[in-house]
Amino acid sequence: MDPKRPSNYDRHPHVDVPGHTCHCGWDAIAAGIMAAAAGMESPLIAIECYPGTHERGILAELAARLRPATAVFAGDALRPVAEIEALVEPFLGGDDPVFGFISPLRLEQFFDGAALGKIRQSLDATSGMRLVAGVGATLVVPRPDVLVYADLARWEAQLRFRRNETPNLGADNRGERASLQYKRGYFVDWRVADEHKKPLLKTCDFFLDTHSPEQPKLASGVAVRAGLVIAARRPFRVVPFFDPAPWGGKWMEEVCGLEPAASNYGWCFDGVPEENSLCLGFGAVKDFEIPSLDLVFHRPAELLGEPVHARFGTEFPIRFDFLDTMGGGNLSLQVHPLTEYIQRHFGMHYTQDESYYMLDAGPEAHVYLGFRTGVDSEAFLRDLETAQADPARPFPAERYVNRWPARKHDHFLIPAGTIHCSGAGSMVLEISATPYIFTFKLWDWSRPGLDGKPRPLHIGHGKEVLQFDRDTEWTRRELINRVEPVGAGEGWTEERTGLHAREFIETRRHWFTGTVPHHTGGGVNMLNLVEGGEAVVESPHGAFKPFIIHYAETFIVPASVGPYTIRPHGPSIGKRCATMKAFVRHQP
């Protein structure tokens, strides 16, 4: 951490969409919808909603202004709560507080067919404007005259769970523990809603942004889709979010220019399209917010590249995030599931391989990684279970797990099945595969979570996947600073830093004082400026405007970009900079 360097980290990135505007405020939104329905004798307007939106509030605001002949809430056609609970129960893992199974359910299964038919009959018998809103509005009216999609990013949905604002899909659980609502969202609701949304992205007349309920915005489908096309053909950043953690520190507060936190900032998701938002700029409005996943769904081949799209479908397979323990504590001692385990038990088709890149490190920074040579696996598991049962007998982690010193720019590789955790005094750029919740916590250092309660441990899962043969010698040889030079030019060098052969992500570090040539190679690239205050990403053919990046910012270069360059910019001209780049390895 450099106390002399002022923060230039951009917490509000956006993609400009020239030639388009949007409507701000409910009055202007209603006027825009009314204009689209002008000239229609009895227009049928549907406001399809993503789970977590304030559906009834949206319906009330628009009904008060549009003054339709009838206004219908789509949720009135949902099946009874008890039936929906029985429908989703097989995917919620029973009493497991964290893990479930990825659901293949469809939105139609949450609705009562007879109730849908009765509402349709009522609408058909009504003359004048007819308004239907809520999750499932397009099940009530599959072919509306005007279709509005009210979208929501998963991160905002989680915040609403924490604030006890919204229930799960078809549930009556507002006020339930946010972690349980999140589990149901992750394994059921969001999967169901995403599959229903994908075709609507291509056809809806408008998108409605209510991430800030006091500042709703409406943009045409044409405008939003134009923004997605632009984003799929140039470098861009998603909107980062920051969150406290039991082990959190203070590095991000200073370097990222955050408001001082009551406790800490432990997490930052700075490159996780499943969770982050993408902001589009329409004229003076720079914060029209949609889920980043909409870009993955709508332009997958351009964004991901044909080989990655063929392999992963409409999933973004790479994740960059920050773990801040500078002035904090150790992460939980943990392990991630092997591929066959995550497939069998959770329905995911690839696992949470990862790595720790040390963006910064204090003098005592360290990483726990791999078992010490000669460990007795039975004694290890016995001591874990003893520590879980009796807080007065803490787990002797260093008796069993290697504790490696960590320095700035070290890279620790963590294939699934490897015991690990980052220690205190570290600022980690975590580069990993996207299935990000599948962490089996084995030991949490006898501390409570932020709610004052013990965090769940998963020793039962962990013991099924721990690889005890990854000992001291193997870990040193295979997982720590596997750096090899692979290229050089005037003012730059390129190094391969990983990941391990068991992991599908390749990482390259470029040190540079001059212009570095890059190429997406037909697959999406994700990068972070890990050294230097500022750099510029450019197209050698002028395919996109120069794109400025700052220290610690993560950015995405779509596969469609092809060749691009990066060089120091502004105050960093003449100084040594570095980027870390990740991409999916192509099969030979």
VEXNU-146888 format. One line per 8 residues: number of its first residue (from 1); for each residue x, y, z of C-alpha. Coordinates in Angstrom, 3 decimals, m for minus. Each point is the difference from the previous one (the first is absolute). Layout:
<nodes>
NUM) X/Y/Z ~ ...
</nodes>
This chain:
<nodes>
1) 0.000/0.000/0.000 ~ 1.408/3.340/m1.049 ~ m1.372/2.734/2.290 ~ 1.396/2.664/m2.339 ~ m1.992/m1.164/m3.018 ~ m3.481/1.584/m0.206 ~ m2.762/m2.369/m1.046 ~ m0.937/0.116/m3.676
9) m1.971/m3.241/0.078 ~ m3.269/0.444/m1.939 ~ m2.868/m1.413/2.061 ~ m2.644/1.016/m2.568 ~ 1.111/m1.217/m3.451 ~ m2.448/0.102/m2.891 ~ m0.275/m0.680/m3.723 ~ m1.146/2.996/m2.060
17) m2.763/m0.678/m2.532 ~ 0.020/2.945/m2.439 ~ m3.218/1.089/m1.679 ~ m2.355/m1.360/2.663 ~ m1.749/1.459/3.036 ~ m2.092/m1.339/2.841 ~ m2.996/1.089/2.081 ~ 0.617/0.854/3.677
25) m2.700/0.013/2.666 ~ m3.403/m1.662/0.019 ~ m1.779/2.820/m1.842 ~ 2.433/m0.133/m2.928 ~ m0.001/m3.805/0.058 ~ m3.791/m0.116/m0.227 ~ 0.073/2.551/m2.819 ~ 2.491/m2.136/m1.915
33) m2.144/m3.114/0.349 ~ m3.116/1.974/m0.923 ~ 1.686/1.264/m3.157 ~ 0.888/m3.554/m1.009 ~ m3.659/m0.992/0.383 ~ m1.355/3.041/m1.851 ~ m2.507/m0.858/m2.700 ~ m0.778/m3.452/1.414
41) m3.679/m0.553/0.747 ~ 0.371/m2.163/3.109 ~ 3.732/m0.283/0.636 ~ 1.223/m2.887/2.112 ~ 3.102/1.028/1.972 ~ 2.153/m2.541/1.871 ~ 2.665/0.889/2.556 ~ 1.993/m3.213/0.422
49) 2.068/0.147/3.215 ~ 3.113/m1.745/1.264 ~ m0.300/m1.520/3.499 ~ 0.948/2.582/2.623 ~ m1.503/2.994/m1.788 ~ m2.705/1.829/1.926 ~ m2.690/m1.443/m2.258 ~ m3.078/1.374/1.737
57) 1.607/3.413/0.314 ~ 0.785/0.064/m3.725 ~ m3.590/m0.945/m0.803 ~ m1.366/2.672/2.343 ~ 2.222/2.771/m1.366 ~ m0.886/m0.750/m3.612 ~ m3.691/m0.624/0.631 ~ m0.282/3.376/1.724
65) 1.375/1.739/m3.089 ~ m1.192/m2.128/m2.914 ~ m3.513/m0.360/1.475 ~ m0.717/m3.299/m1.755 ~ m3.490/m1.506/m0.213 ~ 1.383/m2.917/2.015 ~ 3.267/m0.665/1.823 ~ 1.007/m3.569/0.838
73) 2.768/m1.322/2.242 ~ 1.553/m3.092/m1.583 ~ 0.803/m1.431/3.424 ~ m3.706/m0.594/0.585 ~ 0.315/m2.999/m2.345 ~ 2.821/m1.654/1.956 ~ m0.621/m3.422/1.490 ~ m0.603/m0.085/3.782
81) 3.109/0.585/2.085 ~ m0.060/m3.553/1.404 ~ 0.015/m1.477/m3.514 ~ 2.898/2.189/m1.059 ~ 1.936/m0.918/3.142 ~ m0.454/m3.679/m0.887 ~ 1.076/0.728/m3.588 ~ 3.308/1.641/0.973
89) 0.845/m2.092/3.076 ~ 1.977/m2.689/m1.896 ~ 2.451/2.698/m1.131 ~ 0.631/1.636/3.387 ~ 2.161/m2.630/1.662 ~ m2.294/m0.721/2.942 ~ 1.430/1.526/3.167 ~ 3.277/1.042/m1.651
97) 0.298/3.757/0.714 ~ 2.180/0.724/m3.071 ~ m0.203/m2.564/m2.782 ~ m2.736/m1.290/m2.282 ~ m0.291/m1.444/m3.512 ~ m0.279/2.022/m3.220 ~ m3.656/m0.080/m0.992 ~ m1.285/m0.840/m3.509
105) m3.467/1.347/0.844 ~ m1.878/2.298/m2.390 ~ m1.945/3.096/0.981 ~ m3.244/m1.554/m1.289 ~ 0.210/m2.617/2.758 ~ m0.474/2.706/2.643 ~ m3.354/1.093/m1.442 ~ m3.499/m1.454/0.106
113) m1.230/m0.688/m3.531 ~ m3.652/0.504/0.870 ~ 0.727/3.318/1.694 ~ 1.965/1.178/m3.034 ~ m2.906/m0.943/m2.255 ~ m2.515/1.847/2.128 ~ 2.079/3.198/m0.046 ~ 0.403/m0.234/m3.779
121) m3.759/m0.364/m0.433 ~ m0.553/3.072/2.166 ~ 2.512/2.014/m2.017 ~ m1.549/m1.121/m3.302 ~ m3.381/1.211/1.221 ~ 1.322/3.455/0.930 ~ 0.170/2.921/m2.390 ~ 2.484/2.835/0.409
129) 3.575/m0.145/1.231 ~ 0.884/m3.148/1.951 ~ 3.077/m0.166/2.249 ~ 1.628/m3.168/1.374 ~ 3.110/0.149/2.195 ~ 2.142/m2.340/2.082 ~ 2.150/m3.087/m0.341 ~ m1.814/m2.109/m2.586
137) m1.827/2.861/m1.738 ~ 0.908/m1.566/m3.345 ~ m1.550/m3.274/1.129 ~ m3.241/1.865/0.613 ~ 0.267/1.757/m3.380 ~ 2.527/m1.756/m2.271 ~ m0.430/2.520/m2.844 ~ m0.521/3.489/1.471
145) m0.195/3.111/m2.165 ~ 2.692/1.688/2.112 ~ 2.528/m2.032/1.988 ~ 2.121/1.553/2.750 ~ 2.654/m2.039/1.817 ~ 0.753/1.158/3.561 ~ 3.443/m1.502/0.637 ~ 2.140/m0.318/3.136
153) 3.604/m1.006/0.699 ~ 0.576/m2.767/2.525 ~ 2.015/2.241/2.294 ~ m2.922/2.403/0.423 ~ m2.310/m2.969/0.554 ~ 2.281/m1.121/2.841 ~ m0.043/3.449/1.594 ~ m3.790/m0.074/m0.073
161) 0.047/m3.378/1.759 ~ 2.187/1.534/2.709 ~ m2.423/2.915/0.367 ~ m2.971/m2.394/0.258 ~ m1.575/1.690/m3.025 ~ m0.793/m2.871/m2.327 ~ m0.926/m3.700/0.210 ~ 1.210/m2.791/m2.215
169) m1.925/m0.989/m3.106 ~ m3.480/m1.136/1.028 ~ 0.994/m0.081/3.669 ~ m1.274/1.706/3.116 ~ 3.420/0.320/1.613 ~ 0.681/3.719/0.191 ~ 2.096/0.389/3.133 ~ 1.518/m3.487/m0.144
177) 3.766/m0.136/0.521 ~ 1.586/1.660/m2.996 ~ 2.429/m2.909/m0.425 ~ m2.884/m2.425/m0.506 ~ m1.719/2.348/m2.439 ~ 3.288/0.285/m1.868 ~ 0.362/m3.782/m0.154 ~ m3.455/m0.332/m1.524
185) 0.728/2.842/m2.414 ~ 3.299/m1.550/m1.104 ~ m1.215/m3.552/m0.481 ~ m3.595/0.620/m1.120 ~ m1.438/3.482/m0.589 ~ 2.770/1.562/m2.078 ~ 0.446/m3.123/m2.132 ~ m3.721/m0.096/m0.744
193) m0.243/3.732/m0.699 ~ 3.109/0.085/m2.206 ~ m1.318/m2.728/m2.279 ~ m3.301/1.860/m0.311 ~ 1.784/3.297/m0.651 ~ 2.385/m1.085/m2.760 ~ m2.478/0.099/m2.914 ~ m1.649/3.178/1.322
201) 3.305/1.899/m0.219 ~ m0.305/m0.216/m3.779 ~ m3.598/1.198/m0.262 ~ m1.018/2.279/2.875 ~ m0.984/3.551/m0.914 ~ 1.467/1.581/3.146 ~ 2.275/m0.742/2.932 ~ m0.929/1.388/3.425
209) 2.792/0.709/2.504 ~ m1.194/0.207/3.608 ~ 3.305/m0.780/1.735 ~ m0.486/3.410/1.637 ~ m3.757/0.039/0.711 ~ 0.004/3.773/0.442 ~ 1.621/0.464/m3.432 ~ m1.671/m2.453/m2.393
217) 1.039/0.131/m3.648 ~ m1.453/m1.344/m3.237 ~ 1.979/m0.597/m3.200 ~ m1.174/m1.484/m3.246 ~ 0.914/m3.561/m0.841 ~ 1.738/1.350/m3.071 ~ 2.195/2.266/2.145 ~ 0.957/m2.673/2.522
225) 0.745/m2.565/m2.670 ~ 2.140/2.603/m1.778 ~ 1.901/0.445/3.267 ~ 0.550/m3.746/0.285 ~ 1.365/m0.113/m3.543 ~ 2.428/2.834/0.814 ~ 1.138/m1.710/3.227 ~ 0.585/m3.283/m1.855
233) 2.445/1.726/m2.373 ~ 2.217/2.073/2.317 ~ 1.675/m0.196/3.415 ~ m2.351/0.748/2.891 ~ m0.348/m0.242/3.766 ~ m2.897/m1.242/2.078 ~ m1.149/1.924/3.082 ~ 1.998/m1.183/3.055
241) m1.582/m0.548/3.371 ~ 1.627/m0.204/3.418 ~ m1.068/m1.879/3.105 ~ 1.289/m0.559/3.532 ~ 1.249/m3.377/1.213 ~ 0.961/m1.526/3.361 ~ 3.634/0.096/m1.137 ~ m0.166/3.286/m1.939
249) 2.596/2.750/m0.093 ~ 0.527/3.639/m0.991 ~ 2.029/m0.052/m3.250 ~ m2.944/0.391/m2.358 ~ m1.444/2.846/2.029 ~ 3.082/2.073/m0.800 ~ 1.027/m1.221/m3.447 ~ m3.519/m0.186/m1.444
257) m1.124/3.279/1.575 ~ m2.843/m1.473/2.051 ~ m1.951/1.660/2.755 ~ 1.446/m1.042/3.378 ~ m1.709/m3.199/1.088 ~ m1.396/m0.642/3.452 ~ 1.968/m3.257/0.115 ~ 1.981/m0.829/m3.152
265) m0.123/m0.849/m3.663 ~ 0.899/m3.629/m0.533 ~ m1.395/m0.787/m3.443 ~ m0.146/1.710/m3.339 ~ m1.615/m1.603/m3.023 ~ 1.639/1.989/m2.797 ~ m0.357/m2.527/m2.810 ~ m2.841/m2.437/0.642
273) m2.668/0.459/m2.683 ~ m2.321/m2.432/1.795 ~ m0.258/2.494/2.865 ~ 1.090/3.405/m1.307 ~ m1.952/2.639/m1.886 ~ 0.855/1.585/m3.324 ~ m0.817/3.705/m0.280 ~ m0.952/1.535/m3.350
281) 0.320/3.716/m0.687 ~ m2.876/1.671/m1.867 ~ 0.862/3.656/m0.478 ~ 0.356/1.689/3.383 ~ m1.239/m3.134/1.788 ~ 3.038/m2.211/0.646 ~ m1.518/m2.530/2.378 ~ m2.647/m1.994/m1.832
289) 0.611/m3.266/1.824 ~ m0.553/m3.529/m1.271 ~ 1.474/m3.339/1.060 ~ 3.344/m0.703/m1.679 ~ m1.399/m3.439/m0.781 ~ m2.284/1.613/m2.585 ~ 3.085/0.554/m2.136 ~ 1.020/m3.654/0.389
297) m3.516/m1.129/m0.913 ~ m0.508/2.369/m2.929 ~ 3.437/0.048/m1.693 ~ 1.743/m3.185/1.200 ~ 2.052/m0.796/m3.094 ~ 1.378/3.537/m0.352 ~ 0.756/0.311/3.708 ~ 1.282/m3.479/0.834
305) 1.245/m1.178/m3.398 ~ m1.182/m3.080/m1.828 ~ 2.178/m2.571/1.856 ~ m0.906/1.341/3.449 ~ m3.685/0.334/m0.892 ~ m0.023/m3.564/m1.332 ~ 1.556/m1.264/3.236 ~ m1.834/2.056/2.629
313) m3.192/1.156/m1.715 ~ m1.369/3.284/1.296 ~ 2.175/0.004/3.101 ~ 2.939/2.317/0.577 ~ 2.658/m2.437/1.241 ~ 2.640/2.339/1.507 ~ m0.279/1.994/3.215 ~ 2.212/2.761/1.454
321) m0.654/1.192/3.539 ~ 1.867/1.540/2.924 ~ 0.560/m1.448/3.481 ~ 1.282/2.652/2.405 ~ 1.629/m1.147/3.260 ~ 2.305/3.035/0.426 ~ m0.618/0.812/3.628 ~ m2.425/m2.928/0.172
329) 0.265/m3.726/0.664 ~ 0.411/m3.337/m1.720 ~ m2.612/m1.273/m2.417 ~ m1.629/m3.251/1.024 ~ 2.084/m3.125/m0.583 ~ m1.787/m1.551/m2.979 ~ m0.120/m2.268/m3.023 ~ m2.011/m0.018/m3.235
337) m1.718/m3.068/m1.483 ~ 1.465/m2.165/m2.723 ~ m1.781/0.109/m3.357 ~ m1.787/m3.318/0.398 ~ m1.109/0.963/3.534 ~ m1.490/3.346/m1.019 ~ m1.766/m1.655/m2.931 ~ m1.487/m2.792/2.097
345) m0.976/1.959/3.100 ~ m0.828/3.506/m1.280 ~ m0.775/m0.294/m3.707 ~ 2.875/2.239/m1.171 ~ 1.954/m1.219/m3.022 ~ 3.335/1.587/0.963 ~ 1.567/0.800/3.342 ~ 1.510/2.871/1.962
353) 3.664/m0.168/m0.931 ~ 1.782/3.207/1.002 ~ 3.206/1.814/0.826 ~ 1.242/2.798/2.271 ~ 1.954/2.780/m1.666 ~ 1.522/2.278/2.640 ~ m0.946/3.513/m1.051 ~ 1.610/1.226/3.203
361) 1.449/m1.547/3.129 ~ 1.044/1.098/3.439 ~ 3.270/m1.098/1.628 ~ m1.631/m2.973/1.751 ~ m2.270/m1.060/m2.882 ~ m0.377/m3.733/m0.560 ~ m2.101/m2.609/m1.761 ~ m1.040/m3.397/1.332
369) 0.289/m2.452/m2.897 ~ 0.331/m3.771/m0.244 ~ 0.562/m2.568/2.737 ~ 3.274/m0.377/1.839 ~ 1.890/m3.084/m1.114 ~ m0.852/m3.068/2.054 ~ m3.346/1.260/1.353 ~ m2.242/m2.620/1.602
377) m3.343/0.550/m1.757 ~ m2.011/m1.680/2.749 ~ 1.593/2.153/2.674 ~ m0.616/3.107/m2.116 ~ m3.723/m0.742/m0.336 ~ m0.274/m0.992/3.653 ~ 1.533/3.295/1.134 ~ m2.306/1.951/m2.325
385) m3.076/m1.678/1.463 ~ 1.275/0.539/3.531 ~ 0.517/3.719/m0.655 ~ m3.470/0.284/m1.515 ~ m1.584/m1.631/3.033 ~ 2.072/1.782/2.648 ~ 1.012/3.656/m0.618 ~ 2.377/m0.235/2.941
393) 2.175/m2.395/m2.029 ~ 1.032/1.938/m3.141 ~ 1.153/m1.846/m3.087 ~ 3.840/m0.120/m0.292 ~ 0.084/1.085/m3.645 ~ 3.779/0.304/m0.316 ~ 0.477/m3.562/1.217 ~ m1.680/m1.210/m3.175
401) 0.073/2.763/m2.649 ~ 2.975/1.765/m1.593 ~ 0.309/3.693/0.850 ~ 1.840/1.790/m2.816 ~ 1.259/3.593/0.148 ~ m1.695/2.224/m2.576 ~ 1.417/3.031/m1.790 ~ m1.488/2.504/m2.396
409) m0.425/m1.544/m3.489 ~ 0.299/m3.591/1.222 ~ m2.459/m2.383/m1.665 ~ m1.371/m3.034/1.856 ~ m1.926/m2.574/m2.074 ~ m2.891/m1.835/1.647 ~ m1.496/m2.873/m2.014 ~ m3.163/m1.469/1.505
417) 0.678/m2.456/2.805 ~ 2.927/2.028/1.404 ~ m0.253/1.241/3.587 ~ 0.689/3.734/0.196 ~ m0.751/3.464/1.315 ~ 1.510/3.448/m0.173 ~ 1.432/1.283/3.240 ~ m0.215/3.411/1.620
425) 1.886/2.930/m1.499 ~ m0.753/m0.822/m3.634 ~ m1.788/1.586/m2.926 ~ m0.996/m2.817/m2.315 ~ m1.137/0.226/m3.580 ~ m1.836/m3.296/m0.255 ~ 0.024/m1.380/m3.545 ~ m2.294/m2.946/m0.297
433) m2.768/m1.898/m1.705 ~ m3.451/1.451/0.498 ~ m1.849/m2.501/2.277 ~ 0.820/2.201/2.963 ~ m2.110/m1.208/2.922 ~ 1.346/m3.542/0.200 ~ 2.447/0.525/2.842 ~ 0.171/m2.749/2.618
441) 1.072/1.783/3.176 ~ 1.979/m2.304/2.258 ~ 1.083/2.374/2.763 ~ m0.828/3.651/0.663 ~ 2.418/0.859/2.805 ~ m2.665/m0.063/2.776 ~ m1.490/3.319/m1.086 ~ m3.613/0.968/m0.667
449) m1.424/1.288/m3.253 ~ m1.103/3.588/m0.413 ~ m3.365/m0.939/1.548 ~ 1.748/m1.167/3.170 ~ m0.793/m3.674/m0.705 ~ 2.427/m2.756/m1.010 ~ 0.352/m0.382/m3.748 ~ m0.963/m3.435/m1.380
457) 2.828/m2.513/m0.400 ~ m0.082/m2.756/m2.607 ~ 2.351/m2.694/1.271 ~ m2.253/m2.760/m1.357 ~ 0.316/1.313/m3.537 ~ 3.641/0.968/0.440 ~ 1.275/m3.393/1.043 ~ m1.422/m1.493/m3.208
465) 2.118/2.219/m2.264 ~ 3.198/0.849/1.917 ~ 3.116/m1.188/m1.825 ~ 2.411/m1.029/2.740 ~ 2.748/m0.866/m2.484 ~ 0.422/3.694/m0.851 ~ 2.759/0.339/2.562 ~ 2.777/2.507/0.619
473) 2.257/m1.076/m2.866 ~ m2.854/m0.310/m2.509 ~ m1.431/3.363/1.006 ~ 3.355/1.784/m0.271 ~ 0.666/m1.564/m3.395 ~ m3.487/0.259/m1.559 ~ m1.838/2.928/1.592 ~ 2.300/2.855/1.010
481) 1.336/2.586/m2.453 ~ 0.005/m2.236/m3.045 ~ 1.375/2.910/m2.023 ~ 1.634/m0.494/m3.381 ~ 0.895/2.607/m2.647 ~ m1.915/m0.493/m3.246 ~ 0.578/3.182/m2.002 ~ 1.609/3.428/m0.156
489) 0.133/3.073/m2.187 ~ 1.021/3.624/0.153 ~ m1.041/1.235/3.432 ~ m1.817/m3.160/1.149 ~ 0.375/m3.581/1.210 ~ m2.601/m2.748/0.301 ~ m0.065/m2.757/2.630 ~ m2.211/m3.012/0.442
497) m0.975/m0.257/3.675 ~ m2.546/m2.859/m0.096 ~ m2.433/m1.361/0.563 ~ 0.628/m3.637/0.887 ~ m0.468/m2.700/m2.653 ~ m3.179/m1.125/1.795 ~ m1.527/3.455/m0.512 ~ m1.437/1.259/m3.294
505) 1.103/3.628/0.458 ~ 3.320/1.305/m1.314 ~ 1.575/3.104/1.571 ~ 2.617/2.316/m1.490 ~ 1.777/2.944/1.636 ~ 1.381/2.811/m2.129 ~ 2.547/2.482/1.381 ~ 0.255/3.063/m2.186
513) 1.256/3.532/m0.442 ~ m0.970/0.047/m3.677 ~ m2.833/m1.273/m2.171 ~ m0.943/m3.672/0.468 ~ m1.694/m1.873/m2.860 ~ m2.874/m2.267/1.071 ~ m2.483/m2.180/m1.847 ~ m3.117/m1.662/1.356
521) 0.788/m3.114/m1.995 ~ m3.673/m0.630/m0.598 ~ m0.887/m0.120/3.715 ~ m0.992/2.536/2.628 ~ 2.832/1.625/2.002 ~ m0.315/1.329/3.559 ~ 2.758/2.265/1.330 ~ 1.000/2.104/2.988
529) 2.566/2.803/0.202 ~ 2.072/m1.404/2.867 ~ 2.832/2.541/m0.150 ~ m0.024/3.625/m1.122 ~ m2.452/2.822/0.426 ~ m1.565/0.186/m3.461 ~ 0.135/m1.700/m3.410 ~ m1.888/0.223/m3.273
537) m1.452/m2.817/m2.069 ~ m0.113/0.721/m3.711 ~ m0.950/m1.613/m3.285 ~ 2.778/0.015/m2.623 ~ m2.746/0.380/m2.618 ~ m2.122/2.604/1.815 ~ m2.786/m2.524/0.634 ~ m0.822/1.643/3.364
545) 0.817/3.210/1.832 ~ 3.062/m0.063/2.302 ~ m1.046/m1.520/3.323 ~ 1.653/1.321/3.179 ~ 0.587/m2.369/2.911 ~ 1.334/0.739/3.477 ~ 1.867/m1.888/2.667 ~ m1.851/m3.087/1.306
553) m2.834/0.315/m2.525 ~ m1.224/m3.189/m1.663 ~ m1.156/0.214/m3.591 ~ m1.301/m2.363/m2.670 ~ 1.111/m0.159/m3.611 ~ m2.589/m1.888/m2.107 ~ 1.192/m2.699/m2.356 ~ m1.265/2.012/m2.981
561) 2.593/2.742/0.635 ~ 2.882/m2.092/m1.321 ~ 3.205/2.112/0.078 ~ 0.456/2.717/2.635 ~ 2.841/1.777/1.737 ~ 0.660/1.244/3.538 ~ 2.517/2.692/0.957 ~ 0.676/2.323/2.953
569) m2.117/3.128/m0.022 ~ m0.096/3.390/1.729 ~ 2.053/0.043/3.201 ~ 1.285/m3.535/m0.696 ~ 1.786/0.847/m3.245 ~ 3.646/m1.000/0.428 ~ m0.796/m2.162/3.033 ~ m0.159/m3.771/0.258
577) m3.529/m1.415/m0.110 ~ m1.400/m3.528/0.029 ~ m3.224/m1.762/m0.912 ~ m1.266/m3.459/0.883 ~ m2.020/m1.616/m2.776 ~ m2.161/m3.124/0.179 ~ m1.631/m1.967/m2.784 ~ m1.355/m3.472/m0.652
585) 2.589/m2.370/m1.395 ~ m0.880/m1.296/m3.441 ~ 0.159/m3.734/m0.496 ~ 2.882/m1.019/m2.336
</nodes>
